[in-house]
C-alpha cells in the first residue's frame, strides 16, 4: 500500500525485507559479470554489511527519482521510502500534500535545489524575500544558488519576534514581482522568534504570483508548524516545504525531505538534482519508520508535546527563583527562552561564560544569546546575530523540547542550569565588590602607561 505500517516491525523482519531488496540488485546476482565503470563493487565486507549490500544508490544520471534497471531493489527502496514518508507527513498534519522525495542533502542544500529549480521558471528574478532568521545555512542557501537575499526585519510583539507582513508587501512592490524569485519563509525556529505568518505570506504570494518556499527544518514534529503549512496552502500559495531527516526522525545527519502540493513541480526539483545519489538517508529513514510504525511515531509526537509543557512550567519556576523571566512566546511550539537580564547587567562577559559553563557540564543544545553581537555572513552584516533582530531588549537562554527528549533530560538540564546560574551570580557579585573597593580607594588602581 506504500504506507507506514500501523505497528512497527521487529528487527529480524526489517533485515529480511532489506536482504530481499538487496538480492534484486545486479551486483548481488550470483552469475553477474560487470564490465562497466559503476558495477556496485565494494572492497570492504564491513562497508557492504553496513549498507545491507544496497550499493547502487538511487536514481539514474539524469534523475534522482528514476528507476535504475540493474538496481531494482535499490529503486524499489527509494520509491517505498518516498511513499512511506509522504504518509507520515500527512499523518503529522499536512493532509493535502501530494508529493515528496528524500534527497541526500541536509536542509540548506535542499533549499538551494528548490531555488535553482525556480531559476528556470523566473529567469529575470534575482531577489529572494526572506523574513530574518539568524541561522546561517538557510541564509547561505540563497547565496549559494546565486540570488540576493532581501532581509525583512521582524517586529517585536510583546516578547515575540513576528513577521512584518507590511514590510514584505512593500518590498515586493518596490522591487517588482517579476524580479523576485520567491518568498523564503520559516516555521521551526529558536524563541523568541516564532514561526512566520504563513497564511498571510501565502496569500501575498498568490496575489502577486510569486513562488513560496518554506524552511520547515524541524517542523514535522510540531502539529502547529504542520497546521500552518496546511492552512497556507489552503488559503494561498506554498510551492515546496523542506524538512530535515535527522531533526524529525532521529537518524544521522545527511538527508532532507522536499514536499509540496503540486506533483509536477516536486518532480521538477527532483530532476534538477544532477546524477545519482546515496541511498543511505533513504535507508535510514525507512528502517526507522518501519521499526516505529505509524503508532510509534504518533506516540513520539505526543511525548514531545507533553515534554514541552513540562519544560515550560519547570523553566518558569527556575527563572522566577533567579529573578528572571520565561519569555512569553506562545506561538513557538518547540523552543523556549529565559531572560538573562540580571546576569547581563552585572557583567558583560557573564552571559557567554554561562554558555561555556553549560557546555563543559555536558548540556548540549542550549543556546545563550548575548545582546548586540555582530556577525558577517557572506558579506552581509547582521547586528544582534542569533537574536533574529538588531536590538532585542535582553540577553536570553534557549532550550527546546524536540522529538525524543525525555523527562530525565529536562530534569538534569534544569539542575545543571540552576547550579551554573548560582555560580555565575557569585562570580559577578565578587567582581562587582572588587570594582567598588578599587573605586573607593583610587590609590589601588594601576597607573596609566
N, C-alpha and C positions, 0 to 999 in steps of 0.2 A: 504493500500500500504506500510505501515511501514515507511513512510517518514514524515518529519516535514511539517505540513500544510503551504502553502504559506502565508496565512493570519492568524494572531493569533486568538484564540478563546476567548470569554468573560468568566468571572469568573464562571457564573452560568452553562455554558456548560461544563467547565472543572470539576466542582464539580459534576454535573450529571454523567459525564463519570466515575469519580473516585468511586462514590457510586455504579454504575453498576458493576464495577470491584470488589468492596468490598463484594457485596452480593453473589459473586461466591465462596467466601472462606467459608469453613465449620464452622468456629467459628461464622459466621453471619447467619447460617441456623436457621429457627425458631424452628425446632424439633431436633436440634443437641444434641447428647448425647456423650460427650467426656470422655474417660476413660484412656487416655494416659498422659504422662508427659508434653507434649507440645501441648496444645489444643487452643492456642490463647486467653487465658483468660486474661482480663485486669481489675485491681481493680479500676482504676480511669477513670471515664467517660471523664474527660478532656484529659487524655492521649489518649483514644480511638478516640476522635474527632480530636486531633492533627494529628493522623496518618490516618484519614479517615477510621478507623476500619480495615485497612490493617495491620494485626498484625503478620502474619506468617513469614514475611521476605521473602527472596528469596533463591532459591536453595534447595538442599537436603544435607544430612550429608556428602555425598561424592563428591558433585559437585555444585558449586555456580550457574552454568548455567542450571542445571537440573530442569525439571518441577516437582512441588510438587502436587500430586493428590488432597489432601484436601485443597489446596490453589490455585485453578485455576485462581482466579482473580489476586493474587499477582504474580503468574508465568507469566500471560499474561502481566502485568505491566512491569515485568523485560524484557521480550522479546521485547515489544514495545519500551521501553526506549533505549535498545541497538541498535535497528534498527533506531530509530529517531536520536540518537547521531551519528551513522555511516553516516547517510545522511548529518548531519551538518559538520562532518569532511571533507567529500567530497566537500561540498559547500565552506568550508574555504580554500580549495586548494590542499588537498591530494586526488586526484581523483581516484587513483588506490588502495586505502586501501580496504581490503576485509572483515575484521572482527574487532570487538571491543566489549568490555564489560565494564560496570560500576562496579567498585569494591569499597566497603565501607571502604576505607582506603585512607589517603592523599598520595601525590606523593612519599614520601620517602619509606613508607612501600610497596607501589605498585611496586616500582623499586626492592625492596628486593624480592618480589614474583617472578619477572622476573628472577633474578639471581638464586634463589632456583630452578626454573624450568630448567634452563640451567645446573645446577649441575648434573642432571641425564643424560644429553647428553654428558657432558665432565667431567667424574669422576676424571681425573688426574689434571684438571685445578685448580689453587689456586690463580691466579692473575687476577686483573681487570685493564686494561689500562684506565686511567682517566685524560684527559686534565683538568688541575686545574680550579675549580670554587669555590670561597670561600662562600659556602653555606652548613651549617652543615648537613642538612638532606640527601642530595644526597651523601655526603661522608660516613655518618653513615649507609646508606642503604647497602653499600658493606660490611662494618664491621659486621653488624647485620646478614647478610647472610653467614658470615664465610669466607670471602675472603680478600685477601690482596690488597688494592689499590696501584697501581703504578702511582704516581703522575707525570704527564708530565707538566713541567712549560711552560707557554705561552711565546710567543715572542712579543716584542714591535715593532709595525709598525706605525710610526707617533705617534698619541695618543692612538691608538687601541692596545688591547691585543688579539693576534690571536693564533690559534692552531699551534703548532710546529710539522708539519707533518713528517719531517725528524726524529725528536726525537721519535715519535710514532713508526715509522717503525724500527728504530734502536733498540728500546726496545723489540719489537716483536721478532726480530732476536736474541737478546741476551738471552731472556727468553725461547724461543722456542714456536711456535704457539700452540702446544698441551697443554702447561702449562697455557695458557691464557683462562680464561672463556669467556671474551668478551671485546670489547671496549665500554666504557660508556661515551657518548658524550652529549653535552648540546646545546640547541638552545637559549631559552629566558634567559637573564642574565642581571646583572647590568653593565652599562657602567663604565669604558672604555673597559671592556671585551665585546667582540662581539660573536655572535653565532659561534660555531665550524665550521670548513671547512668540512661540512657533506659529500659533494660529494667525496672529496679526501679520507676521512676516510672510506666511504662506499666501495670505490674501493680497498683500502688496506685490508679491512675485507674480501671482496670477493676473492682477490688474495691469502690470507693466510688461507682461510676457517675458519675465526673467527667470532662468532656472534657479533652483533652490537645493543646495546640498547641505545635509545635516550631519554634523560630527556627533554621533551617539556613542562615543568611546566606551563607557561602561554603563550605558543606559538600559540595556536589555534586562538587567536585574531589578530595574525600578518600574513599577506599574505606572507611576506618574510620568516618567520620561516617555514611555511607550504610548501612553494615552495622548500626550502632546503631539507625537508624530502622527498617530491615527487621526486626531482632530485636525491637525494642519493639512493632511492630505484630503480630508473630507470637505473643508471649507475653502481651501486654496490650492497651492502648488508645492509639492515636495517631489523632487526628481529622484533623489537617492539618499539613503542614510547609511552611515558606515559605523560599524562597531567592532571592538576588539574581541578576539577569541580568548586570550588569557584572562582578561578582567571579568568577562561574563561567564566563562565556562571552566575556569580553573585548569587551564592547560598551559604548556610552555609558551613563551612569547614567540611570535613569528607569523601570526595569521590574523585575518580580519574577515568580516562578512560585509559585502556590499549588497544592499537590498533596495527595492523600490516598488512602485505601483504600476510602472509601465514596462512590461516584459521585454519589449524590443529595445528600450534604452539600456536596461541592465545587460542585455546580450551585447549591445554595442560596447559597453565598458569592458566586458569580458574579452571581446575580440581585440580591444586596444592593447591588452597585455601581450608583449612580444615573446613568442616561444613557449616552450613547455614550462612546467612549474613543479616544485617539490610537492609530494603528496603528504608530507609529514603533518602539516597543520590539519588537513582533512582527516587523516588517520587518527590523530589525537582527539579531535572533537567528536568523531563518530564513535570511537571506543568509549569516550566519556559519557555521551548521551545514551548509548546502548546499555552501559552499566547503571546509569542513574534511572533511566526510563522517564517518561513524562511526569509520573507521580513524584519521583525523586527530585527532579528539577524544581517542580512546584513547591515541594517541601523546603528546598534550599531558599527559594524566594520568600516563602513565609517566614522562615527563621531569620533571614536578613532583615526583614521589616520589623520583627519583634526586637532584634538586637539594636536597631536604630532607635527605637523608643527607649530601650534600657540605657543605651549610651547617652542619649539626650538628657534623660532625667538625672543620671548619676554625674554627668559632666556639669550640669547646672548646680547640683549640690556642692561639688568641688569648687566651682567658680565662686559661689556665694561665700564659701569658707575662706577664700583668699581675697575677698573684696573685689572680685572681678565679675564679669557678666557673660553668660552664654548668649551670644548674639542671636537676635530673633530673625531666623531665616526660614520661615515656614514653607517657602516654595522650593527649597532644596531637600530632596528626599534621601540623599546619601551622605552628604558631608555636613559637618557642624564646625562652628568656630567659637572660640572662647577668647575674650579680650585679654590683653596683657598690658593694660594701661598703667597700672602701678609699677610693674617691672620696668617698663619703658621710661617712665618719668624719673625713676631712681638712678638708672644707669643706661646709657645709650647702647652699650655692648651686651647688656644683660639678656636681651631678647634672643639674639643669635647664640649666645652662650647656652641658653636653655635648650635650644635645638641640639647643640653638641652634647649636652648632658644626657638628653633623652636617647640619642643615637648610641652613645657609649654604654648606655644601660639596656641596650637591645630593644629599644622601642623603635620600630620601623614604620614608615608611612605617615607619621605625624609631621606636619609642616609648620614651622614657626616663621611668621611673616612680619618683619620689622617695617616701620614707616619709612617712606622716602628712598628706598633702594632704587638705583638706576641701572638698567642693563640694555646693551645694544645687541639686537638680533638681526643679522643680515642688513646692517647699515640703518636699521630703524631703532631709535632710542625710546625705550619705554620708561617713563617715570613711575615710581611706585610699583616696580615689577614684582609679580607674584600676587599682588593685591587686586589686580584687574581694574585699577583706576589710578589716577595721578596722585590723589591725596585722600586715602581712606582715613577716617577720624582716629583710629587707634591701631596699635600692633595687635596681633592675634595669633592663636594656635589653631590648626586644623586637625580634625580626626574624622575618619569615615567609617561607616558601617557598610562594608562591601560583602558580597556573597562569600560564604564560607567562614565568616567571622564567628567566633564562639564567645560565650559569656566569660570564659576564663581570660580571653584576650582583652576584653573590656576591663575586667577587674584588675588584672596585672598592670595594664596601661594606667589606670586611674591611681593605683597605689604608687607607681613609679613617678608619675607626673606630680602627685602631691608632695613626695619627698624632694623632687627637683625644685619645685616652686619654693618650698621652705628653705632649701639650701641657697637658692638664688637671692631670696629676700634677706637672709642673714648676711650674705656677702655684700649685697648692695648697701645695707644699713652700716656695715663695718666700714665700707669705703666712704660713705657719707660722713661718718664720725671722724675719720682721719682728715677729710677735707675741711670739716668745721674747725678742728684743732689747728690745722695749718693756717686757716683764715683768721683765727683769733690770735695766733702767735706769728706775726709776719716774719720774725727773725728765723723761723724754722724753714722758710722757703729757700730753695736753691737760687743762687744769684744767676742773672741772665748772662748769656755769653756776650 
